[in-house]
Each structure stands twice: as C-alpha cells, then as structure tokens.
Amino acid sequence: MSSFAAIPITTLSKPVSKPRMPLLQCQPRLRPAISCSAVPPEKEQATAGATASSSLKAFSAALALSSILISSAPLPAAADIAGLTPCKESKAFAKREKQALRKLEASLKKYDPDSAPALAIKATMERTKRRFDNYGKFGLLCGADGLPHLIVSGDQRHWGEFITPGLLFLYIAGWIGWVGRSYLIAIRGEKKPTQKEIIIDVPLASKLVFRGFSWPVAAYRELINGDLIAKDV
C-alpha cells in the first residue's frame, strides 16, 4: 500500500470564518393619528363669538389702561409749537387766573361769610384754582391770550389733549347708539312695540347695555353678514 505523506497544516487550510454582521433592530414607525370630528355650525359660531368677545375684552382693557396712563402721566410740555408756551410759564395765563379770582372775591364781599351765596362763591373759587393748576400740571400750551390751546396735529406728546378723549367719546357714543338699536330690534316683534318705547323694559335694556361694550365687533360681524343695514331701505 502506498503511504500518504503527511501534509503540514497551515493557516491557509483553516476555514474562513464568516464576518459577523451587526444585528439591526427595526422598530416600526408610528404614524400620526388623525381624528376627525364633525362640529355643529351652532357650536362653531358660539366658539368664534366667545373668542371674539375675549379678544375684545382684552382690547378694551388695553385701551382703557393706555388712556389712563396717557391722561394721568402726561409728558412735560415744551415750547415746540410756534407762538405757544407752557401755561405754567405764561404770564398772560397767570394774569387770567388772578382776574378770575379777583372777580369772585369782589362778589364774595357782598354776602355774609356763612350765607349760602358766600359758600357757593368759595366753592367756585376752589374749583377755579384747581382748574388753573391742572392746566399747568398737565402740560397744556397757552397762546399770547393766556388761554390753553389743544394740539390736534397728532403729536404723541399731546395725545391726552384730543386724540385719547376723542377715541373714548366715539366709543361711548357708539356704545349708546348700538344699545338703543339693539333694544328697538328686540321689541320689534312685540304686540305693542311703541308702548315699550315709551315705558322702557329695564331688564331687557340692562342686558343689552352689558352686551353693548363689544359693539365694534358686533357691528363688523353684521356688516359682513349683511344684517347691518335694512334690506328694504
């Protein structure tokens, strides 16, 4: 028998080991869930109305706060308008104050100190002093005639003289007018609407007064819907 020669075993004869692959863990991606729900139109309108009402409350509060701040803490006046000087520095303004008080003092001498006319004149003198003091403190500008002048050019330093009171006047006037209009619309379906115009329905009117503060939003909504103006006019 033929003998086989021993073949030396080398490293080349070792089986090649398979490379180890890292284990990948696949996690399923979660898809965003979408839920649909039908909202009734009435509820949607109520939600929109509540949102508008809350925004209007915030706007009204901000407007009132800004008006108070502007009116109560005016900026110091400067002679930035030709021909006008601060009232507290105007000699003609001080002269007018003295003349007004001198006339009241002359009238006061005609009555007994404790009489009703004398007390009324003293109260008028106090109001006159307070009025002239406020003109000087609030930074109003006076002309050569010694009278305060309102600056309506839109200067921010003089907003408290005209623009802020004007906006408040328009808002309050619109409030009153809107409440009256709402009251007439509310009693239009009554059997005797004229009777309720003569004798005011106080509970109904009170309810409408509290609702009337949001009249700018309500007027805009009726304008969009076409209900602001009567169709038969």
TORFI-279336 format. One record per residue: residue number from 0; x negated, y, z of N, C-alpha, C in turn. Coordinates in steps of 0.001 Angstrom, whole numbers, always signed. Layout:
<atoms>
resi, n.east, n.north, n.up, ca.east, ca.north, ca.up, c.east, c.north, c.up
NUM, X, Y, Z, X, Y, Z, X, Y, Z
...
</atoms>
This chain:
<atoms>
resi, n.east, n.north, n.up, ca.east, ca.north, ca.up, c.east, c.north, c.up
0, -837, -1187, +0, +0, +0, +0, -874, +1239, +0
1, -388, +2128, -752, -1159, +3381, -811, -805, +4245, +366
2, -1792, +4805, +916, -1554, +5654, +2093, -1491, +7108, +1681
3, -581, +7763, +2288, -441, +9202, +2012, -1338, +9994, +2937
4, -1987, +10925, +2323, -2868, +11776, +3130, -2044, +12762, +3920
5, -2498, +12975, +5067, -1755, +13920, +5932, -1904, +15327, +5393
6, -803, +15948, +5203, -782, +17317, +4683, -664, +18257, +5860
7, -1613, +19114, +5989, -1537, +20036, +7144, -341, +20981, +7023
8, +267, +21165, +8107, +1456, +22029, +8158, +1004, +23458, +8413
9, +1384, +24306, +7545, +1035, +25731, +7681, +2280, +26525, +8002
10, +2051, +27757, +8176, +3191, +28640, +8484, +4088, +28831, +7300
11, +3512, +28528, +6080, +4331, +28704, +4894, +5396, +27653, +4784
12, +5185, +26560, +5452, +6159, +25472, +5364, +7301, +25613, +6342
13, +7220, +26636, +7232, +8301, +26824, +8196, +9507, +27395, +7499
14, +10660, +26986, +7885, +11874, +27520, +7245, +12043, +29005, +7579
15, +12400, +29699, +6550, +12601, +31142, +6724, +13894, +31371, +7483
16, +13784, +32058, +8587, +14995, +32324, +9391, +15805, +33431, +8753
17, +17064, +33313, +8812, +17961, +34322, +8245, +17907, +35595, +9087
18, +17902, +36753, +8417, +17867, +38021, +9193, +19168, +38220, +9933
19, +19003, +38704, +11127, +20182, +38953, +11958, +20809, +40286, +11575
20, +22042, +40240, +11233, +22780, +41447, +10866, +23501, +41976, +12096
21, +23486, +43246, +12281, +24227, +43786, +13454, +25712, +43552, +13288
22, +26316, +43239, +14398, +27756, +42988, +14385, +28505, +44316, +14349
23, +29328, +44461, +13354, +30130, +45676, +13205, +31508, +45420, +13759
24, +31911, +46285, +14651, +33245, +46173, +15237, +34165, +47183, +14564
25, +35097, +46671, +13878, +36048, +47523, +13159, +37264, +47764, +14034
26, +37531, +49031, +14261, +38706, +49404, +15040, +39723, +50055, +14119
27, +40918, +49650, +14236, +41953, +50231, +13353, +42183, +51695, +13692
28, +42291, +52509, +12652, +42565, +53933, +12832, +44044, +54143, +13103
29, +44262, +54967, +14092, +45644, +55265, +14455, +46155, +56386, +13579
30, +47233, +56167, +12958, +47857, +57186, +12123, +48749, +58085, +12975
31, +48716, +59358, +12692, +49594, +60253, +13488, +51051, +59919, +13263
32, +51726, +59826, +14385, +53160, +59516, +14308, +53939, +60773, +13990
33, +54829, +60666, +13083, +55680, +61777, +12657, +57103, +61453, +13046
34, +57668, +62323, +13840, +59051, +62123, +14273, +59903, +63229, +13690
35, +60998, +62879, +13169, +61937, +63817, +12560, +63224, +63804, +13357
36, +63719, +64959, +13583, +64987, +65067, +14303, +65778, +66188, +13682
37, +67005, +65977, +13561, +67896, +66976, +12977, +68396, +67908, +14068
38, +68184, +69210, +13881, +68634, +70214, +14847, +69874, +70885, +14292
39, +70912, +70956, +15052, +72126, +71620, +14554, +71859, +73087, +14270
40, +72541, +73659, +13281, +72326, +75090, +12978, +72640, +75995, +14146
41, +73657, +75623, +14943, +74025, +76479, +16071, +72894, +76556, +17081
42, +72275, +75364, +17353, +71188, +75347, +18322, +69973, +76092, +17796
43, +69720, +75967, +16489, +68594, +76676, +15895, +68793, +78178, +15970
44, +70024, +78648, +15685, +70306, +80074, +15777, +70181, +80571, +17206
45, +70641, +79741, +18163, +70536, +80146, +19568, +69080, +80258, +19993
46, +68239, +79289, +19524, +66820, +79346, +19851, +66158, +80569, +19250
47, +66517, +80864, +17992, +65960, +82053, +17347, +66400, +83325, +18057
48, +67671, +83346, +18483, +68153, +84525, +19201, +67462, +84705, +20536
49, +67223, +83578, +21241, +66536, +83672, +22528, +65106, +84154, +22344
50, +64433, +83657, +21284, +63068, +84108, +21014, +63028, +85594, +20702
51, +63976, +86033, +19866, +64024, +87462, +19529, +64330, +88310, +20752
52, +65226, +87799, +21613, +65579, +88559, +22817, +64392, +88680, +23758
53, +63631, +87571, +23926, +62469, +87632, +24806, +61398, +88559, +24255
54, +61194, +88513, +22924, +60216, +89427, +22332, +60649, +90876, +22480
55, +61972, +91125, +22368, +62465, +92497, +22522, +62302, +92971, +23960
56, +62519, +92050, +24930, +62318, +92434, +26325, +60870, +92848, +26556
57, +59949, +92059, +25996, +58542, +92405, +26154, +58220, +93737, +25494
58, +58814, +93966, +24300, +58582, +95239, +23603, +59157, +96406, +24393
59, +60364, +96228, +24949, +60988, +97303, +25721, +60178, +97617, +26974
60, +59695, +96553, +27642, +58887, +96775, +28841, +57593, +97503, +28501
61, +56961, +97107, +27380, +55725, +97780, +26973, +55975, +99234, +26608
62, +57109, +99485, +25916, +57442, +100862, +25544, +57695, +101727, +26770
63, +58441, +101176, +27745, +58717, +101941, +28958, +57441, +102206, +29750
64, +56567, +101175, +29829, +55324, +101348, +30571, +54423, +102385, +29919
65, +54310, +102311, +28582, +53478, +103300, +27889, +54037, +104707, +28036
66, +55376, +104823, +28025, +55985, +106144, +28186, +55691, +106716, +29562
67, +55768, +105859, +30589, +55486, +106325, +31954, +54031, +106754, +32086
68, +53129, +105940, +31512, +51716, +106272, +31626, +51382, +107560, +30892
69, +51970, +107721, +29699, +51675, +108929, +28930, +52249, +110163, +29606
70, +53469, +110008, +30151, +54129, +111164, +30748, +53544, +111528, +32101
71, +53138, +110503, +32886, +52682, +110780, +34242, +51213, +111159, +34310
72, +50416, +110708, +33354, +48990, +111000, +33403, +48532, +111595, +32084
73, +48916, +112819, +31801, +48529, +113432, +30536, +47052, +113790, +30525
74, +46508, +113862, +29344, +45123, +114254, +29205, +44976, +115749, +29453
75, +43825, +116164, +29940, +43637, +117598, +30185, +43736, +118380, +28894
76, +44450, +119495, +28978, +44678, +120299, +27779, +43438, +121108, +27455
77, +43244, +121320, +26185, +42153, +122156, +25716, +42703, +123113, +24675
78, +41993, +124209, +24491, +42454, +125214, +23532, +42090, +124761, +22122
79, +42692, +123642, +21675, +42381, +123092, +20366, +43349, +123583, +19302
80, +44363, +124359, +19680, +45333, +124905, +18739, +45111, +126409, +18666
81, +45051, +126931, +17460, +44767, +128359, +17289, +45852, +129202, +17937
82, +45441, +130159, +18746, +46373, +131080, +19380, +47015, +130567, +20644
83, +46684, +129354, +21097, +47281, +128775, +22299, +46199, +128502, +23327
84, +46553, +128691, +24585, +45657, +128420, +25699, +46398, +127592, +26738
85, +45696, +126833, +27576, +46377, +126098, +28639, +47177, +127044, +29529
86, +48382, +126621, +29866, +49279, +127503, +30625, +48694, +127886, +31980
87, +47959, +126968, +32596, +47410, +127290, +33914, +46322, +128353, +33831
88, +45801, +128624, +32627, +44780, +129651, +32439, +45326, +130898, +31752
89, +46614, +130885, +31414, +47205, +132007, +30689, +47662, +133089, +31665
90, +47217, +134328, +31438, +47641, +135443, +32280, +49099, +135810, +32022
91, +49536, +135694, +30770, +50932, +136002, +30455, +51874, +135001, +31115
92, +51435, +133759, +31216, +52255, +132736, +31878, +52391, +133035, +33368
93, +51281, +133395, +34013, +51331, +133753, +35433, +52182, +135001, +35656
94, +52131, +135929, +34712, +52949, +137139, +34829, +54432, +136809, +34754
95, +54796, +135897, +33876, +56205, +135490, +33782, +56678, +134822, +35069
96, +55823, +134030, +35677, +56198, +133391, +36942, +56444, +134436, +38025
97, +55573, +135415, +38119, +55751, +136464, +39125, +57027, +137262, +38874
98, +57326, +137548, +37613, +58538, +138302, +37297, +59791, +137517, +37659
99, +59789, +136214, +37380, +60959, +135398, +37705, +61178, +135336, +39211
100, +60082, +135168, +39970, +60214, +135104, +41424, +60598, +136468, +42003
101, +60114, +137549, +41402, +60441, +138887, +41905, +61936, +139179, +41741
102, +62515, +138750, +40635, +63953, +138953, +40431, +64769, +138172, +41453
103, +64333, +136945, +41735, +65063, +136143, +42720, +64925, +136736, +44120
104, +63745, +137253, +44444, +63561, +137876, +45755, +64417, +139132, +45895
105, +64571, +139875, +44815, +65428, +141067, +44862, +66884, +140682, +45087
106, +67307, +139590, +44486, +68689, +139128, +44705, +68862, +138569, +46107
107, +67797, +137975, +46650, +67888, +137381, +47982, +68096, +138442, +49059
108, +67591, +139644, +48881, +67719, +140702, +49877, +69152, +141199, +50026
109, +69994, +140890, +49067, +71373, +141374, +49113, +72269, +140523, +50012
110, +71790, +139388, +50476, +72629, +138471, +51251, +71972, +138184, +52594
111, +72775, +137701, +53507, +72269, +137301, +54817, +71368, +136075, +54664
112, +70374, +135935, +55520, +69424, +134825, +55364, +70074, +133444, +55412
113, +71107, +133283, +56230, +71719, +131965, +56394, +73002, +131789, +55591
114, +73315, +132715, +54718, +74539, +132598, +53923, +74336, +131599, +52778
115, +75454, +131159, +52228, +75395, +130183, +51139, +74690, +130735, +49897
116, +74976, +131993, +49471, +74243, +132525, +48311, +72738, +132607, +48549
117, +72338, +132962, +49787, +70907, +133055, +50078, +70237, +131688, +50002
118, +70904, +130671, +50521, +70345, +129314, +50451, +70237, +128836, +49003
119, +71236, +129188, +48192, +71192, +128793, +46780, +70048, +129492, +46053
120, +69815, +130764, +46374, +68723, +131503, +45735, +67372, +130932, +46160
121, +67245, +130553, +47431, +65994, +129946, +47896, +65719, +128621, +47175
122, +66765, +127834, +46978, +66590, +126575, +46244, +66176, +126838, +44797
123, +66744, +127891, +44203, +66362, +128254, +42833, +64908, +128701, +42771
124, +64455, +129405, +43787, +63060, +129830, +43829, +62121, +128630, +43918
125, +62487, +127651, +44715, +61655, +126445, +44825, +61589, +125699, +43494
126, +62728, +125601, +42821, +62733, +124921, +41518, +61910, +125694, +40490
127, +61966, +127021, +40567, +61183, +127837, +39633, +59686, +127639, +39854
128, +59259, +127644, +41113, +57845, +127403, +41406, +57407, +126019, +40939
129, +58252, +125027, +41183, +57916, +123666, +40782, +57820, +123545, +39262
130, +58713, +124238, +38559, +58699, +124165, +37097, +57420, +124771, +36525
131, +57041, +125923, +37024, +55818, +126552, +36522, +54584, +125732, +36892
132, +54587, +125131, +38089, +53460, +124279, +38480, +53347, +123059, +37567
133, +54471, +122467, +37226, +54448, +121290, +36344, +53960, +121647, +34945
134, +54346, +122822, +34460, +53853, +123247, +33145, +52327, +123309, +33130
135, +51753, +123774, +34230, +50297, +123839, +34290, +49650, +122485, +34501
136, +50260, +121638, +35344, +49668, +120329, +35634, +49727, +119389, +34438
137, +50801, +119446, +33668, +50972, +118519, +32551, +50240, +118972, +31292
138, +49470, +120025, +31385, +48602, +120395, +30281, +49288, +121025, +29095
139, +50405, +121708, +29303, +51069, +122377, +28187, +50274, +123605, +27761
140, +50417, +123955, +26501, +49721, +125111, +25942, +50691, +126272, +25793
141, +50237, +127456, +26160, +51065, +128661, +26091, +50508, +129615, +25041
142, +51426, +130398, +24469, +51029, +131403, +23495, +50798, +132747, +24148
143, +50680, +133764, +23316, +50453, +135112, +23835, +51660, +135646, +24583
144, +52844, +135065, +24329, +54058, +135498, +25017, +54208, +134872, +26390
145, +53296, +133948, +26760, +53370, +133308, +28062, +54355, +132170, +28150
146, +54877, +131717, +27025, +55838, +130613, +27003, +55155, +129330, +26540
147, +55502, +128184, +27130, +54920, +126910, +26684, +55367, +126564, +25263
148, +54457, +125986, +24499, +54734, +125569, +23129, +54533, +124056, +23022
149, +55453, +123389, +22343, +55351, +121954, +22127, +54566, +121682, +20855
150, +53636, +120743, +20931, +52816, +120373, +19783, +53445, +119132, +19141
151, +53933, +119288, +17927, +54640, +118197, +17234, +53860, +117723, +16014
152, +52564, +117976, +15980, +51759, +117583, +14820, +51365, +116116, +14843
153, +51646, +115402, +15934, +51260, +114002, +16037, +49958, +113781, +16764
154, +49398, +114828, +17334, +48159, +114696, +18099, +48408, +113799, +19304
155, +47545, +112795, +19463, +47747, +111817, +20530, +47688, +112459, +21910
156, +46939, +113530, +22061, +46830, +114189, +23364, +48108, +114899, +23773
157, +49026, +115095, +22824, +50275, +115809, +23116, +51498, +114940, +22844
158, +51312, +113612, +22841, +52448, +112713, +22619, +53507, +112865, +23703
159, +53061, +113103, +24922, +54011, +113216, +26023, +54920, +114423, +25933
160, +54626, +115355, +25029, +55443, +116559, +24903, +56626, +116373, +23963
161, +56441, +115584, +22902, +57508, +115499, +21897, +57767, +114071, +21413
162, +56723, +113344, +21032, +56915, +112042, +20387, +57506, +111035, +21359
163, +56929, +110912, +22547, +57456, +109940, +23510, +58878, +110268, +23947
164, +59196, +111506, +24349, +60605, +111808, +24670, +61530, +111635, +23472
165, +61030, +111930, +22260, +61871, +111760, +21073, +62213, +110306, +20815
166, +61227, +109413, +20972, +61496, +107986, +20776, +62465, +107460, +21830
167, +62288, +107901, +23071, +63210, +107470, +24120, +64620, +107983, +23860
168, +64731, +109213, +23361, +66050, +109755, +23042, +66723, +108942, +21940
169, +65982, +108613, +20888, +66558, +107824, +19798, +66983, +106440, +20280
170, +66170, +105832, +21151, +66514, +104503, +21652, +67775, +104549, +22511
171, +67864, +105529, +23417, +69031, +105621, +24298, +70280, +105992, +23507
172, +70141, +106918, +22549, +71293, +107288, +21724, +71780, +106103, +20895
173, +70837, +105339, +20343, +71225, +104138, +19606, +71869, +103100, +20496
174, +71391, +102975, +21736, +71989, +102043, +22699, +73455, +102404, +22932
175, +73715, +103682, +23212, +75092, +104117, +23478, +75979, +103886, +22256
176, +75481, +104256, +21086, +76278, +104065, +19878, +76542, +102611, +19564
177, +75549, +101744, +19787, +75734, +100316, +19497, +76737, +99687, +20450
178, +76691, +100092, +21713, +77659, +99547, +22681, +79072, +99981, +22316
179, +79261, +101248, +21935, +80586, +101703, +21511, +81084, +100971, +20285
180, +80201, +100745, +19332, +80588, +99995, +18129, +80969, +98560, +18479
181, +80172, +97928, +19338, +80474, +96547, +19738, +81801, +96463, +20481
182, +82115, +97488, +21279, +83383, +97485, +22017, +84562, +97590, +21056
183, +84463, +98455, +20057, +85554, +98590, +19088, +85741, +97309, +18281
184, +84638, +96640, +17956, +84748, +95375, +17227, +85369, +94301, +18108
185, +85040, +94309, +19406, +85549, +93280, +20308, +87050, +93410, +20538
186, +87567, +94634, +20579, +89001, +94818, +20846, +89811, +94920, +19561
187, +89165, +94724, +18435, +89875, +94857, +17166, +90958, +93799, +17004
188, +90756, +92623, +17573, +91735, +91547, +17440, +92814, +91548, +18507
189, +92828, +92528, +19395, +93858, +92593, +20428, +95196, +93050, +19836
190, +96254, +92798, +20592, +97581, +93206, +20126, +97719, +94725, +20101
191, +97160, +95371, +21125, +97209, +96829, +21204, +95784, +97363, +21380
192, +95006, +97397, +20306, +93620, +97875, +20451, +93531, +99342, +20845
193, +94530, +100143, +20410, +94496, +101566, +20761, +94622, +101768, +22265
194, +95379, +100895, +22911, +95557, +101009, +24355, +94233, +100788, +25085
195, +93412, +99859, +24574, +92124, +99602, +25213, +91091, +100666, +24861
196, +91375, +101451, +23845, +90505, +102592, +23584, +90785, +103720, +24567
197, +92043, +103835, +24995, +92405, +104872, +25966, +92014, +104441, +27375
198, +92378, +103219, +27735, +92026, +102651, +29042, +90922, +101628, +28801
199, +89699, +101964, +29174, +88545, +101132, +28870, +88601, +99833, +29664
200, +88346, +98732, +28986, +88216, +97430, +29640, +86825, +97373, +30281
201, +86760, +97653, +31581, +85472, +97805, +32260, +84646, +96517, +32242
202, +85204, +95333, +32550, +84373, +94116, +32491, +83778, +93873, +31110
203, +84587, +94055, +30069, +84075, +93865, +28714, +83017, +94905, +28369
204, +83274, +96146, +28730, +82306, +97205, +28431, +80992, +96992, +29184
205, +81075, +96536, +30435, +79855, +96287, +31212, +79024, +95180, +30585
206, +79686, +94142, +30115, +78969, +93047, +29469, +78258, +93530, +28205
207, +78936, +94379, +27446, +78341, +94883, +26207, +77209, +95867, +26481
208, +77298, +96585, +27590, +76226, +97523, +27934, +74923, +96775, +28181
209, +74985, +95649, +28893, +73775, +94877, +29165, +73235, +94225, +27900
210, +74109, +93890, +26979, +73645, +93313, +25716, +73087, +94365, +24771
211, +73460, +95604, +24984, +73097, +96649, +24036, +71643, +97041, +24052
212, +70862, +96604, +25075, +69467, +97022, +25120, +68679, +96465, +23942
213, +69151, +95375, +23348, +68457, +94773, +22204, +69065, +95225, +20887
214, +69599, +96435, +20842, +70308, +96876, +19641, +69410, +96970, +18408
215, +68108, +97269, +18495, +67325, +97281, +17247, +67274, +95919, +16569
216, +67086, +94851, +17365, +67041, +93505, +16790, +68410, +93102, +16262
217, +69468, +93421, +17028, +70820, +93062, +16589, +71200, +93805, +15309
218, +70822, +95070, +15214, +71136, +95839, +14007, +70387, +95295, +12795
219, +69134, +94928, +12981, +68367, +94365, +11867, +68946, +93022, +11433
220, +69371, +92220, +12403, +69957, +90918, +12063, +71257, +91091, +11277
221, +72090, +92030, +11701, +73335, +92261, +10966, +73070, +92869, +9587
222, +72023, +93658, +9472, +71677, +94212, +8164, +71256, +93111, +7202
223, +70497, +92136, +7695, +70077, +91020, +6844, +71271, +90154, +6463
224, +72169, +89928, +7419, +73338, +89080, +7151, +74434, +89795, +6376
225, +74343, +91106, +6236, +75361, +91854, +5519, +76564, +92230, +6355
226, +76435, +92167, +7690, +77551, +92492, +8580, +77448, +93886, +9181
227, +76403, +94618, +8864, +76225, +95926, +9484, +77206, +96953, +8932
228, +77503, +96866, +7667, +78406, +97813, +7013, +79675, +97078, +6610
229, +80816, +97714, +6850, +82097, +97103, +6489, +82175, +96921, +4973
230, +82678, +95780, +4557, +82720, +95461, +3130, +83819, +96224, +2398
231, +84852, +96647, +3113, +85964, +97329, +2454, +85762, +98832, +2358
232, +84583, +99316, +2736, +84310, +100757, +2673, +83650, +101081, +1333
</atoms>
